[in-house]
């Protein structure tokens, strides 16, 4: 019996010492939530205050705080329910769909020329020609280069008028590109701007197309320049809000 215990202890020690992942290849793709976090102009911003902060009556340190926020601000996930009646809310998205191969389509050069540029079906086709077909279950990320403007609201959104979303200007997806990605059966679509629909959109058609297909969105994604076109594994884990339209999300990429 002692020998069995010794062998079990040795095996446990070996597993503990075996690196399962190379931590140097992890990329944090979420912005922190604080007073600088960018939200949609009409959404409730992130608010945080200290409830207790210092030595307790018993003499030990104790800190706690409260935050309030819209579900849809900062680095966040849009559940299919956001634009799809009867579609899954945040907590109802299977965790298997929140983890998967990342495909990064870089349209930053086009966006530099036109801040209202929209990803086209031809852009998706060009990516597939260079890197292979986008597969069911992939997590497709659109790199516009807009992360360089965070957290400057005026540069990032195109306008910083409080409570007014009528004059926004930033890149997004076209309806045709959204429909193509839905046809591919991707699990999620992300972008490094405030919305998958470009800033001037009035009908949010890309949200509608993807939501009807049960596809979630990731918006305000950080550090897309650090993730290759293919080969990374993405983990996008939101706050598990029952029936939620979305929620803050910590996105991590494990790069090759």
N, C-alpha and C positions, 0 to 999 in steps of 0.2 A: 504493500500500500504506500509506504514511504517513497518507493521508487516511482510509483505512478504520479504521486504529488510532485516529485522532483522534475519528472519529464514534463508535466503540465505547466509547472512554473517556468521551466526553460523555454517551452514553446511560446508562452505568453510574453516572455521577455524578448524573444526573437521578433515576434510580431510587432511589439511596441517599438523596437529599434529599427524595423524595416520601413524606409520611407515609401509610403504609398503614392505620394505625389511629389513633384519637384515644386516647392513653394515659390521658387524664383520665377516660375512660369505663370503665376496667378496674376490676373489683372483685375483691379477693382473698377467697375464700370458704373458706379453710382456716385452722385454728388452728395455731400452732407446736407442734412436738413438744419437750417439756421435762418437767421434774419435776412440773409442774402439769397435764399433759395427762390428761384423764379417759378411763379405760378401763372396760370391763365389769368388775364386781367380781371375777370369777373369772379374768380374763385377765392374762397377763404384762404388766406396765406398761412404759413406755418407759424404757430405761436408756442412758446415754451417758457415756463416759469418755475422757479424753485419753490417747492412746498416745505422742505426742510433741508438745511445745509449747514452742518457744523456739529460740534460736540453735543451728544445727547445728555439727558439728565443723569444717565448712568456713567457718563464719561467717555463712551466710545463714539467714533465718528459715525454719522448717519446722514445720508443724502438721498432725497427723492424729488422728482419733478413731474410736472404734468405738461402734455402737449396737446394741441388741437390743430386740426388741419383738414382741408379738403382731401378726398381720396385721390384726387387727380392733379398732383403738382410735384415739382422736383422730379427726381428719377422715379418713375412710377409705371405700373402696369394698368392698362385698360382691359377690363374683362370683356368678353363678348356681350355681356348684358348691357354694357355702356351704350351701345347702339343697336342691340339686337333683342327685341322682346322675346322672352322665353329662353334665351341663351344662358349659358352658365355664368354665375357670379364669380367673384374672386376665389372664394373658398372651394367652389365646385370644380375648378380647373384641375384635372388630374396632375399629380406631381410629375408623372412621366412626360407630360407635355412641357413642363417648365425647365427641363434639362434636355439638351440635345446638341447636335453639331451646329456650329455657327458658320454662316456664310455672310461675308462682308462685301457689299457692293459699293464701290467708291465712286461717287459722282461729284467729288469736291471740285474738280476742275471746271465742270459745267456750272456749278453753283457759284463759283468765284466770278463767272461772267454774268450770271443772272440769279439774283437772290430769290427770285420766285420760281426757280427751276423745279420741275417735277420729274421724278424717276419715270422713265418710259419703258414700255415693253421691249423696245430695242436695246435699252441698257441692260435689262435682265438677260436678253438673248446673247448679248456680247459677253456678259459675265459667264454664262453657261458654255459658250464657245471656248473661253479661255480656261475655265476651271471645272467643267463638268456640270451635268444637269442638277438643278436644285431638287432635292428629294423630299418625300413626305416625312414630316417630323422635324425637318430642319428649322432652325431659328435664323431668319434672314435679317441682317442689320444693314441699314443704309447710312453710309458715311457721307455727310455733306460738308464736313469741316467746320460746322457751326459751333462745335465745342470750344473753339478758340475765343468765342465771344462771352462765354459764361464767366462771371455772373452779371455782365453788363446788360441790363434789361433792354435798353434802347437798341443796341447793336444786335442782340440775340433775337428779339421779337420784331424789330423794325419800328417799334413805337412803344413809348412808355407812359402813355396817358392812363391815369388810374381808372379802373372799372370800365375801360373802353377797349373792346376787341375788334373794332371796325377798321382799323388802319394797320393791321399786322402785316408783316412781309418777311417770309422765310421759306426755304425749300421744303418739299414734301414728295409724295407719290402722286402719280396720275391714276385715274380710274383703271386704265388698261393694265398698268403694272400691278395694281392691287388684284385685279381679276386673274391675271396670270399666276400670281403667287398663291391665290386661293385654289386655282386649278392644280397647282403642284402639291397641295395638301400640307403646306408648312404649318408648324405649330404656332409660331408667333412671328411678328414683324416689328423690328425696332428701328429707331432713328435718333440722331443726335440733335434734334430740334424739339420744339415744344409740342409738335403734333405730326402724325403721319400725313395728314392733309396739309397742304401748303398754307401759309399764313392768310392769304386772301380768300380762302375757301368759305363759302356760305352754306353749302349743303353737306360738307364733311362726308363726301361720297366714299372715300377710301375706308373710313371708319365703318360705314354702312356695309360695304362689300365684304370686308374681312369679318365683321361681327356676324353677318348672316352665315358665314362659313365656319363659325365657331373658333375663329382665330383671335388670339389676344395681341395687344400692342404693347411695346415698350417705348416710352418717350423720355426725352432729356437723358439719353444714354451718354455716359462719359467715356473718355479715353478710347474711342474707336480707332484712333490712329495707332494704338498699340496692339491691335488684334489683326492677324493676317486674313487674307481673303478666304482661306479654307484651313481646316486642321484643328481649330480650337473647339473646345467643348464649353457650352454656355450653361450657367446655372442662374436662373432668374426667379427668386423666391420672394413673393410679396407677403405682406401682412395678411394673415388668413381671415378675411372679413366675410362672414356668412352673408350671402346675397349682395356682396359689394360690387360697385361699378368699377372698382379698381383698388389701388392701394400703393403706398410706398414700397419700393422693391430694392433689394440688394442684389445686384447683378455681378457675377464673377465669371471671368473667362479663364479657362485652363488652356494655355497656348501650347503648341507643339514644341 
